[in-house]
Amino acid sequence: MEDPAAPGSGNPPANGYGNGNGNGGGKGKPAAPKGRETFRSQRRESEGSVDCPTLEFEYGDTDGHAAELSELYSYTEHPEFTTNRRCFEEDFKSQVQGKEWLELEEDAQKAYVMGLLDRLEVVSRERRLKVARAVLYLAQGTFGECDSEVDVLHWSRYNCFLLYQMGTFSAFLELLHMEIDNSQACSSALRKPAISIADSTELRVLLSVMYLMVENIRLERETDSYGWRTARETFRTELSFSMHNEEPFALLLFSMVTKFCSGLAPHFPIKKVLLLLWKVVMFTLGGFEQLQALKVQKREELGLPPLAEDSIQVVKSMRAASPPSYTLDLGESQLAPPPSKLRGRRGSRRQLLTKQDSLDIYNERDLFKTEEPATEEEEESAGDGERTLDGELDLLEQDPLVPPPPSQAPLSAERVAFPKGLPWTPKVRQKDIEHFLEMSRNKFIGFTLGQDTDTLVGLPRPIHESVKTLKQHKYISIADVQIKNEEELEKCPMSLGEEVVPETPCEILYQGMLYSLPQYMIALLKILLAAAPTSKAKTDSINILADVLPEEMPITVLQSMKLGIDVNRHKEIIVKSISALLLLLLKHFKLNHIYQFEYVSQHLVFANCIPLILKFFNQNILSYITAKNSISVLDYPCCTIQDLPELTTESLEAGDNNQFCWRNLFSCINLLRLLNKLTKWKHSRTMMLVVFKSAPILKRALKVKQAMLQLYVLKLLKIQTKYLGRQWRKSNMKTMSAIYQKVRHRMNDDWAYGNDIDARPWDFQAEECTLRANIEAFNSRRYDRPQDSEFSPVDNCLQSVLGQRLDLPEDFHYSYELWLEREVFSQPICWEELLQNH
């Protein structure tokens, strides 16, 4: 049976909600007492989980260096560290007498590495694997000669630079091509009923060496020598551009991902492929800080004003808000008892909370501190509402033009303490100014002036002041300039001439991905779906555990527990790499050209990325973020230095002492950012959020007290608030206050009340169709044009054309008559078609 959120299935996610009446939605009947008891117990459990401390998490491109290296290996691979060491020591002792690797001079080390590379070029597969393992041991830091983890990491980095300078990466790239094209290994894996790590030994060794080289060379340190800095830039160039008529390295890895998902190569170690792909894209295109620098540089080149703030620094300075209480979380129902029945009991308290809501808007204290425990009656009404959570939002039954409730009127300025300022500078688009003036002109003078924003004749003085304020906060994005340029190029291709496209790494990657991009996106989302903790095992889903399952399945409880932790950790690392990869691609393509970004975005949306991410978040996110699926004594480089103690149930359950799991929180933030990228300014996609009942799913994520995660959740709630109806807004005033405090303001964006013209349910399909037509026109104009343009001059002189010298093969005159017969005399000439074409 097809998975509801499977890429390409076109179905909404199975969000696991129901109204308790057996019909999954609609107007439910009051709950039975037994249901109320169940709800109360759930509420008590939830309240216990709400006590989450503020998470001291610093968002960045990657985790710590040691953590990123340790995630390359599964715990099942632990015995292979010893195998690598043995292979190296056997080879080293046969070549160098009486010395260890660290005792050799640099020239002697280079000579030994050259000998290793020579011994790689042997026919015997087994001997080649032994030499590759010896190289892997060098890349792992020759841990047998080290005394501490710091030493292992230091020598790993030193050896990786040495290996690169001796041409190891190119040699391993050739071996990787051979293994990818190894049809015998593919057919052998396809015949096996169960695939294990033994089926991917060669690939895992090759990919591990390449990953260690990319990760160690990518890392920049102030103490790096000039030679290392030069090597880093050379390596980046090699990975970015097509070398020796080959495609960029990232495209080879993308092809491995699609081959794996198609079922032709189920033995590929997909976790290692994805980790390497993510790090290669980050190394060649740049991380988040480089993106910010590129954005500043591009704005300068286009003559746009500088950015008002650095978004990364603003988010880092924000602090997390306390999450809404469980009662308010369930207050999204429109089926609470009528106000007339509760007015006597709750009127005064409701007034007090309403005043507090208004104060909270301007207060810097915790947003949700003043909440009181719910009464029994409130528990019952919330319990009734929970069962109809999914069926309440029928867009056609809502009135988008609901006036703001009187209770939400702001208090006078004398009674509130204004904060120093909101975190973000407000922004206004050109479209917003035009829309404001159109409404004002219609109201005061009865006609409009199109896109003219300068003529204010006939408008009252306050409108002049409003337009002045809007223009002061006007923001022109790089995308606006690119769209305008694209429109001009479409209108005037002859007068504007050919567009000069700089050959940047991002541009080259897009050109290479262009024709297979839909397959790449679907493949990544299929793997993400298989790795999501909310996905259930199905017979038709792809097997992502080929590089973690041992040859012999565990027979003891302890071994089963270890494998269970390993499998969960394996899935978490896959989610981390895919979420970071997709986010990096979207951000770089958006900076390079807006239509490249839109092309990738559309294919992600068509492949059901939005319901897939919502399905991922339809779990206990707090439990996911605090999960401890790690065994610290088995993590690299710790496992290479210390003797492995005897594993016990207690040591397996203990995990590490961290407050949260860095990779899981990183993945959640990346997926939320991805969802924001896909839905921003796209009303049709925002409606998908509403249709898939994302509001309660996203609100539960606010229980995680981490400012960045909360910010992107609030952004997603803000864009759909106008569609959720008056009752939802009334019941979620704490969330509304948090949105006001933490999310950037758009000056005349009527997000809170739904009076905006864009909130009405027009034909949203037309929006996607228009966007698709613009994308296809862009791709066709820039990438589909042949080398000999149709606008190039044509030689019409018969003598000139016949007189051109043509270089023919030396033996052409032997077969001239045969060629003439086959290509000229026997070919029918269609003169009408010839005339039409020319």
N, C-alpha and C positions, 0 to 999 in steps of 0.2 A: 504494500500500500504506500502511496506517495506521501512523503513528509510534508506537512503543511507549509513549513518555511524553507523547504529545500530550494536551492538556487534553480531558477527556471520553472518552478512548479506553478507560480502565479496564485498561490493560496495564502490566506492570512495565517499567522502562527497560531498554534494551539496554545493558548495562554493559560489554560487550566482553570479558568474561572467558571462559575455557574451561579445561579441565583438560589440554589437550594430547593427548587421546586421540580427539578428533573427536566426542565426545558431550557436551561442555559441562558435565560434572559427574560425580559418582559416584566410586567407588573406582578410581582410576587405577593403571595399571601403572608400574613404575619407568621413569624417563626413559632414553632412549638417550643415549650419550655426546655426540652432536651437540646434543641438547637441553640437556645440562649446559653445554656450551660457550656456547650461546646465552644461558642463564641467567646464567652468569658475566659475560658481556659486558654484559648488561643491568644486572647488579649494579654493575659498575664504573662504568657511565654514571650510575646512580642515586646512587652514592656521591659522584660528582663534583658532582651537583646538590644534595646534602645540605648542602654547605658554604655555607649561607645565613647572612649576618650578621643580627644582630638589627635589625629594621626600625623606624626611628624614625618611627612613625606615630601621629598624634593623631586619634582618632575624634571626629567632630562632626556637626552637622546637614548641613553642606556643605563643599566645598573652599573655597579662597580666592576672593575676589570676582571677580578677573580671570579665574581658571580657569573659574568658573561661567558667566561671560558668554561666554568664548571657545567653550565647548562648544555654544552655541546655533547656531553657524555651521559648516557643513561646508566643507572646503577648496575644493569645487567652486563655492561661492558667492562666492569671493574677488573676482572681477571686479565683483560687484554693489555693493561698497563705493564704487567709482568712479562707478557709475551713480547711486547715492543722492546722492553729493556733487554731481554735475552737475545733477540735478533740483532740489536745494535752491538751488544758486547761481543757476540760471536764474530761479527763482521769486523769490528774495531780491532780486536786482538789479532785477527789474521792480517791486518794491514799496519798496525802501529804496535811496537813492542815496548813494554815496560812503562807506559804512560797512560794517564787518563785524559778524557776530552778536555777538561778544564785546565789541564797542565800544558796543553799545546799552545804554541804561538799561533797568531792569526793566520799566517801564511800556511802553516801545517794543517790548520783546520780547513782552510779553503781547498787545499790539495786533497784532503780526505773526502770532502763533499763532492769534489769533481769526480773522484773515483766512485763514489756512491751513485752519482748520476750515470756514469758509464755502465755500472752494473745493473742499472734499471733497464737498459736496452738489451734484454735477453729474451729468448723465445719462451723459456720455461715460466709458466704462470706462477708456480710455487716460489721459485727463486726471486721473481720480480716482487712478489708480495713481501718476502722477507726483507728485501732492500727497502721497500716502501715503509715497512714498519720501523726500520732503523732510522729513516728520515723523520717519521712521526715522533719517535722518541727524542730526537734532537729538538723538534718543534715544541715538544712538551716540556723542555727545560732540563734534559738530562738529570732527572730528579734523583737518580741513584747516587749522584756525587754531591747532592745538596743537603744542607742541614735544617733549612727552614722553608716555610712557604714563600717568604719574600725572595729568597735565593732562587727558588724554582721559577717564579714569575719573571725575575730579572734575566735569568739565563734563557728562558723561553723566548723573551723578546729579542735578546741578543742573537740567538741562533736563527730566529725567523728573518731578521735583517740579513744575516750572513747567507742563509739559504736563498733568499730572493736575489741577492747580488750575484750569486753563482748560477742563476737561471733555473732554479728548482721549480718555480711556479709554472713556467712554460712547459717544462718536462711533464709535470703532473697534469697540466691541461691536456696534453696529447693522450696521456693514459686515461683521463676521464672521458675523452671522446671515444676511445676504444671500448671502455666499459659500457657507455651508453648504447653504443651500436652492437654490443655483444648479444646477438640473437639467441645464442645457446643458453645464457643465463636467464634471459626473459622467458623462453619456452620452458625451461626447467622450473622456474618459479610458478608459471601458470599451471603446470601439471600437479604441483604439490597441494595437498588439501590444507595444510597450515604452513605459513611462512614464518621463519624466525630470523634472528640476527645473523645466523650462519649463511643465509642466502645473499647477504649484502656486504660481506667482509671487505672485499676489495674496494667497493665504492665508499664504504665508511672510512677506510684508511685514507683514501685520496681526498675526500671531502674534509676530513679532520685536519689534514696538513694544510689545505687551502684556507680553511676557516681560521686556523691559528695564525697563518701568515697575514691574512687580511685584518684580523682583529688586532694583532700586535703592531703591525705597521701603521694601521689607521690611528692608533692612540698617539696623541701628540704630548710631548713633555718638554719643559724648558731646558732640561739637561741634554736633549738630543744633539748629537754632533751635526756638523754641516753635511757630512756624507749621508747620514740617516735622513735628514730633511730632504736632500736631493732625491734619495731613493724613494721616499714617500711620494713625492710629486710625480716621479717617473712611473711608479706603480699605479697611481691614480689615473694617469693619462692612458696607460696600457689597458686598464679595466674599462675606461670610459669610451674609448674610440675603437673602431674596427682596425685591428692589427693583422697584417699579412692576409688581407682579403677575408678575414673572419669576422663574424658578427661580434658585438660587444658581449662580454662575459655574462652579463645579467640576462641576456636573451637566451643563452644556452641553458641557464638555470630555469628560466620560465618554461622552456621547451621540456625540461625534465619534469616540471610540475604537471604540465598538461598530459605528458605521456603516462605519468603515474595515475592521474585521475581517469584516463581513458581505459585503464585496466590492462594496458600493454606491458607495463613494467611494475607489477605490484611489489617487487622486492626493493625498489628504490628507498633509501633511508630518508624519508620526506622531511623529518625534523631538521636534519643536517642541511638538506637542500634549502629549506626555507630560512634557516638562520643565516646561511651563507648569502643567500639572495638579499635578505634585509640589510646585512652589513655591507655588501657590495654597493647597493643603491645608496646607502647612507654615506659611504666612503667617496663614491664618485660624484654624487649630486650635492651632498652636504646635509648636515643635521639641522635642528631647529634654529640654532644661533646663526649658522651660515645663511639660512633662509631669511632671517630678519635683516642681516647685512645686505643680502642680495635685493631684498625689497626696498631698502633705503636707497641703494645704488640705482635701482631701476626708476624709482620716483624722481631722482635727480636727473637722470637721462631724459625722462619725458617732460621735465619742467614742472613737475607737480610739487606742491608745498610739502615740507617734511612731515613725518608722522608726529602726532601730538604726544604719543607715549609708546613705550616698548611694552607690548602686551604680555610678554613673558615675565617682566619685572612686576607689572601690576598684579598679575595673578599670584605671584610668589608672595606679595605683601598682603594679600587678602587672608582673612581668618575664617575658619569654618563656623557656621551657625548651628545651633542646636536643632535637631530634627523635629518636625511636627509630632505631636502626640498621636497615639494609635487612634484615638477617637476622631481627631480631625482628619486623619488619614482615611477613615471610613466615612467621613462626612461628605464624600462626593456624591452620595446617593440623593436623588431628588424625591425619595419616598419617605423622608422623615415625617413624623406626625405633624399635623397642621399647626401653624403658630398659635391659633386661638386656644388650643388645648394646653399649650405649654407656656402661654404668656404669663399666667399668674405665678408659676413656679420659677420661671427662668428669665423673666423680663429684665429685672434689675441686673442680674449677672451678665446677660447678653449686652446690656448697655455699657456695663463696665468694660467688657472685653472689646467692644467696638471702639470705645475711646482709647483703649490700650493699643488697638491695631493702628489707629491714626498716629499715636505717639511713636510707635515702633518704626514707622516710616522714617522719622527723622532722628531716631535714637541709635547710638552706636553699641548699645548693649546687646546681649544675646536675643535673637528675635523671638524665641519661643519660651522665655523664662517664666512668663506670668501665667502659664497654663495651669489650670486646676485639675485634680482628678475628676473623672466623669462620674455623674450620678448613675444610679441603676437605670433610670428611665432613658438616659442618654445612651447607655450601653445597649439597651434593647433597640432603640431607634437606629443606632449605628449597625447593630447586627442585622436588622431588616435590610438596611441599605447595602451591606456587603454582598448579599445574595443577588442584588440586581445591578451590581457594579458594571458588569459587561453589557447589559442590555439597555442602559439608560440613554445613550447618546445617539439618538436618531436625528441626523442633521436637518432633515426636512421638517421636523416638528419644532425646531428651534427658531426663535425670532432673532435674527442677527442685530436688530436695531433696538436692543434693550437699553433704556436709559439707566445711568448709574443709580443704585439705590441711595436713598437719602442718608442712610446711616454711614455712608462712605465719604461724605463730604469732609474735606480737610478742616482741621481746626485753625483758628486764627493764629497769625504769626507770633502774637505776644505770648501764647500759652505753650509754645513748643521750643525746644532747644535744638537749633539747627546744627548739624555736624559741620566739620570743616569743609567737607566736600565729598561728592560721590567719587568712586574709584576711577570711573571712565569719563573721558571728554565726550559730550553728546555729539552725534553726527547727524547730518541732514543730506539727503541725496538731491540731485537736480530734479528728479521726478517728484519729490515731495514738495519742493518750492512751486513747481508748475501746477501741481494738484491743488495746493493751497490758494494760489492766485486764480485758478479757474473757478473754484468755489466762491471766492470773494467777488470776482467780477460778475459772475452770474447773479449773485445776491444784490450787489449795489448798482451795477450799471447795465445788467441784462444781456451782455454778450461777452465772448472770450477773445483772446488774442493769440491763441495757440501756445507756442513755446516761448513767447516773449515774457521774460521775467524782469525787465527793466522799466517798462512803461507802467506807471502807477497812477495815471491821471484818472480822476473821478473816484478814487478810493479814499476812505477816511484815514485820518492821521494814525490811529492805532494799527491799521493794516500796514502802513508804511514802516512803523516800528517793528512789527512782526516779521516783515520781509527782510528788514535789515538784520534782525537777530538770526533768522534762518540762514542768510547768506554768510554771516560770520562763522557759523558752524558747518558750512557746506563742505562735504568731503567728496573729492573725486578720486575714485580708485583706479588702479592700473587697468583693471578689467574694463572700466568705462571707456578709457582711451583706446584699448585694443578693439572693443566692439565698434567704436566709431570709425577707427581706421579700416576695419574689415568691411564696413558698409560702404566706405568711399572706394575701396579697392574693387568691390563688386560692381559699383555704379560706373566707375571710370577706369576700366582695366588698361585702355590704350594710353590715356594721357598720364596716368600715374606710373605706368611701366611695371617692370618686374619688382616684386618685393624682395629686399635683401634680408635673408634669414640667417642669423649668425649660427655657426655650427657649435653650439654648446653641448655638453654631455647630456643635458635634459632633452634637447632637440633631437639628438642622434638616437637616444633611447626611445623617444616617442615614434620616430620614423620606423625603427625596427619593430616596435610593438604593434603598430597601427593595424595591420591586416589580420593579426591573430589576437587582437586585444579582447574581443568578447570571450574567446576560449580561455584566455588567461584569467579573466575576472571570475568566470564561472568555476574554473578549477580551484582558485583560491577560496571561494565561498563554499564550495563542496567540502574542502578540507576543514574550513572553519566550523561548518555545521557538524562534521563528524567529531571535532574536538570539543565542541561546546558541552559543558556539564549537564545542560538540560536535554541533550539529545539522547534518545534511547537507541540501543543497539538494534540494527535491522540487517536482514540478510543481504539487501541490495546496496547497503552503504559501503563506502570504500574503507579498506583496512589501513588505518594510519599507525598501527602498532607493529609493523614489520621489523622496525629497528629497535624494538624494546623487549619483545617476547623471546625468552631463552629457548634453546633447542629442546630441553627437557623441562616440562612444566613442574612447578613446585609440588612437593609432596608433604611438607610440614606446614603447620599454621604460620610459623615465623617466616618461612619463605613466601607464603601467600601474602602475608602482610607487606613484606618488602616489595613484592611485585606490584601489589595494589598501589602503594605509594609511588612507585616508579611510573606506573601507567598514568596516574593522575598528574604527576609532575610533567610527564611527557606531553600530555594534552595541554596543560597550562602554558608550556613553552611554545607550542605550536600556535596557540591563540595569541600569545604575546608577539611572536614574529610576524604573523599575518596582519594583525591590527596595526602594528608600527609600520609595516611595509606599505599597506594601502594608504595610510595617512600621509606618509612621506611622498608617495607618488602623487596624490591629489594636490598637496601643497606646492610641490615643485612644478607640476603641470599648470596649475592655476597662475603661478608667477610667470611661467614661460609664455603661455597664451591661454586665455580664458576658455576658448573653444576646445583646447586639448583637455582641460579639466572637465568641461561639460560632457565631452565624449566618454571619458572614463566613468564619470558619475552616472550618466544615463545607462551604461551597460551594467553598472552595479545595481541600479534601481530595477532594471529589467530582470536581473538575476535574483531578485527578491532579497536584496541586502537589508532593506529597512525592516521587514518582519523578522529576518534572521537575527539582527542585533537586538530587537525587542524580545525575541525568544530567549536570547542569551541572558538578558536582564530579568527575565521572569523566573527568578530564583531568589534565594536568600543571599543577596549581594554581600551583606556583612559577613556571613559565614564563608563565602568564596574569597573575600579579601583577607580574612584572618586564617585561612586554611594553611596548615603546616605540612605540605606534602614534600618534605625533604628530610634526608638523613645526613646530618652535617659531617659525620665521620667518613661518609662515602663521597663527599664532594671533592672535586679537584680544586686546588692542589693538596688539600689536607690528606687525602687518601694515599698520596704518593710518598709522604714523609713519615707518617705515623704507622705503626703496626696496627692493623685492623683489630679492634677489640671484638670479643664475642658478642654478636648482636642478640639483644633480648627484647621482649615485648615492650618493656619500659623505655628502652633507648629508641625504639622505632616510633613510639607514640610521642616522645618528648619533642622531637623536631628541634628547631632552633628557638632562641629566646626572643625573637623579634616580635614586635607588637602586631605586625601585619606582614603579608607576603608582597614584596615589592613588585614582582612581575604581574601579579593578579590585579593590583591597584593600577599599575601602568596600563595593563590591557583594558580595564574598564574605562579609564579616562580616554584612551585612544579610540575605543569604539564609540563613546559619546561624542568625541570630536568628529569622528567620521560621520555619525548621524547628523550632526549639525551642518557639516559641509554639504551633505546630500540634500538637506531640506531648506537651507537658508534662501529666502526670497523665492521659494518654489511653492506656490499655494497648492498645487496638485499633490505634491509630496507631503506637505503639512497635513492635507486631508487624509493621507495614508496613516499618519500617526494617530489621527482621531479615529479613523475606522478600525484600526487595530487595537483600540483601547489602551493607548500607551500611557495615559495620564497616571492611573494607579500604579503601573509598573515603574514609571520614572519616580513617582513620589516616594516609593519604598526605598529607592536608592539614596534619598536624602538622609537616611539614617546613618550613612557613613559620614563621619565628621572630618571631611577633608575638603578644603576650600575649592580646589580646582575641579574636583568631581562634582561638587554641588553647583558650581558656576555653570557647567555645561548641561547639567540636568535642568537647572532653572531656565537656561536659554531655550531648551526644547519645550519646556512647559509654557514659556512666554509666547512662542510663535503659534501655539494652538489654543491659547486661552480664549481668544475671541470666538472660537468655534464650540467651546464646551458649555456655553449657556450660563445664564445668570445664577442659577442655583449652585453650580460648581464654584463659581467665583465667590459667592457668599459664604460657602462652607469652607473655603480654603484661603481665608484672608491672611493667615500667617505666611503661606507660600507666596501670595501676591506681594506682601511686604518684602519678603526675601528677594523676589524678582526685582522690585523697585530699588533695593539697596545694592544689589550685586551685579545686575546686568546693565549693559550700556543703554543709554536712553536715545531714542530717535524722536526728535522734538515733537513732531505732529503724528506720531505713530499711535493710533488709538487701540493699542493691544489689549487694554484692560476691560473694555466695554463692548467691543464688537460692533461699533458704529462705522468702521472703515468699509469702504466700498469693496475692498478685496476680501472681506469676510463672507461675502455672499456666495452661495454655491453655484457659480457659473460653470460653463463647460471647461473643466480643467484639462481635459484631454487635448484641447486645442493648444494649450500652453506648451505641452510636451512636443506636440507635432511641429510647432513653429521652431522650437529650440532644435529639434532634430534636423529640420531643413537647413537651419543656419550652420549647424555642425557639418553636415554633409557638403554644403557649399564651400565651407572653409577647407575641409580635407581635400575636396576635389580640386579647388583652385591651387592649393599649395603643394599637394603631393601626387595628384593623378596626372598632371600635365606631362606629356612626353618631353624628351630632351629637345627635339626639333619643334619649337613652338609653331602654332598655326599662324602666328603673326610674323614669323621670320621671312625675309625676302626670298622670292622664288626666281630661279634662272629660267627665263622663257626662250632663250636663244637656242635653236636646234643644233647649230654647229658647235656652240659652246658646250652643250650637254654631251654631244657625241664625241667631242674632242677631249673630254676628261680622261685622264689616264687611270686605269683600274688595275690594281695589283692582283694578278691571278697566280694560282699555284703553278709550280714548275711543270707538273705533268698534265696540266689542263688540256693542252693541244692533243693529247692522246685520246681523251674522252670527249672532245668538243662536239663531234657529230652526234654522239649518244645523248649528250646534254641538250643539244639543240632539238633533237627529236622529242625528248621527254618533257622538257620545260617550255618549249615554244610551240612546235607544230601540233603536238597532241593535246594542248590545253585550249579549250574553247574560250573565245574572247566575248564577254558580254559588254558590248559597247555602251548600252544604256547605263549600266552600273558604273562603267568607267567615267562617263560624262557626269554622273551624279556625284561621284567622289571628288572629281576635280573641277 
